[in-house]
Amino acid sequence: MKRTRLFLTLSLLIICSGLSSAATFSGFAGIKGDIESDKTADHFDPVMNLTGFFQGQLSLTQNLLFRSELSLKTADVIETKLIDDTEAVFKINELSLTYVKPFLAITQYFSFFFGNFEPVGTGQFLQRQFGIRPINSHITDNFSGLNCAMPFTINGIGGSYVAHVNDEPVAVGLYVYKNEENPEKIKQLNFDLRYGSVFKYLTVDSAIGIGAPLNSKNGSEDVILLIDELFLHTGFDILIGNPYMSSLYLQAGYANMPLKAGSSKQEISSDEIYMIVEPRIWTPKFEAHISFFSLPNEATEKLEFIEKDNTLGLNVNIFTDKLYIKDRDFTFGFHSTLSFKNLYFMDLKHIKEFIDEDYMIKVSPYLSFPVMSGTLSFMLQTKISGFSSENMRDQFKLSIGYKSGL
């Protein structure tokens, strides 16, 4: 807690000093409202929850960057009319300070961070190092910023060193940070290696690391330090091809695989593996992304249109961004989703029994177009499975969102 307060204090001092000099600011923000019927009511009773995020970068000097990201999720704002107090969850996703130092044929990035920092699966690392658009699947699109689904999180307080090769689209890095990402929730020191590259027909963002819980107990005895268990975590984003041709996107990872001293056999459970396999079909008129996914339960809680605990499934996203109406570019498409509750990819060997499982079919048409300096989007989610006149009010959800650069 003391370190957190110190970091926040230093950050505020840096911002204030930067604002008094020739600092430059850039940012990106988004907000979305989900409108649906209250599931506890016996009639149609609309509720609207807001989700939003704010990302900011303050260039204090040519070589010193301060970055932050905040996210927000509210309770029903229709009931409170935004005039009365509204329950909300506010989260600081990232606070970081980066010093950029060219050296011979590389550019070095020294960072000190608090929170989620350039996690695999968000596209943030590739965007900062190479300036490309995110390659991640549309099924992970969100209005929560870094508070989203990902293979594993680089989350805590620590530092990193990244070397970017100037003449090649390659960057490698080392991350050292402390958190409590283990079952016992004790302090843990993490060491991660990072690799990213962007070539014409291959884009890669990957990380692998270990977490060492810093235990001060050996049974009932107090010890200075005991490390008898390590946790392996890894994840990658790979695009074979590029966004302007048919391609194959792969995202996978594992958040915490225990490696215990004296244990000769390590078992990996499929319910803890994060995996998306997505062939992408590109034509001059439209695109089709076919996503096969098997996700941990906690990841489904952070997805926009895959229901909580629906961990295994198939999503087909057909869309076009080639619509032009009154000199504006419109994007129109629809997601068709088949998902199963609490099943995982290893259960596919019993695929004949899936018809008896708890499944959901959902169709989600969407439309987006530029408004002022940002993009306004609409999506209507409709649950097809279990649809009846009695529960019709619970089968729809309308989402309206807006994202804009600042």
Secondary structure by P-SEA (a helix, b strand, c coil): caaaaaaaaaaaaaaaaaaacbbbbbbccbbbbbbbcccccccbbbbbbbbcbbbbbbcccccbbbbbbbbbbbccccccccccbbbbbbbbcccbbbbbbbcccbbbbbbbbcccccccccaaaaaaaccccccccccccccccccccccccccccccbbbbbbcccccccccccccccccccccbbbbbbbbbbbccccbbbbbccbbbbccccccccccccccccbbbbbbcbbbbcccccccbbbbbbbbccccccccccbbbbbcccbbbbbbbbbbcccbbbbbbbbcccaaaaaaccccccccccbbbbbbbbcccccccbbbbbbbbbbbbbcccccccccccccccccbbbbbbbbbbbbbcccbbbbbbbbbbccccccccccccbbbbbbccccc
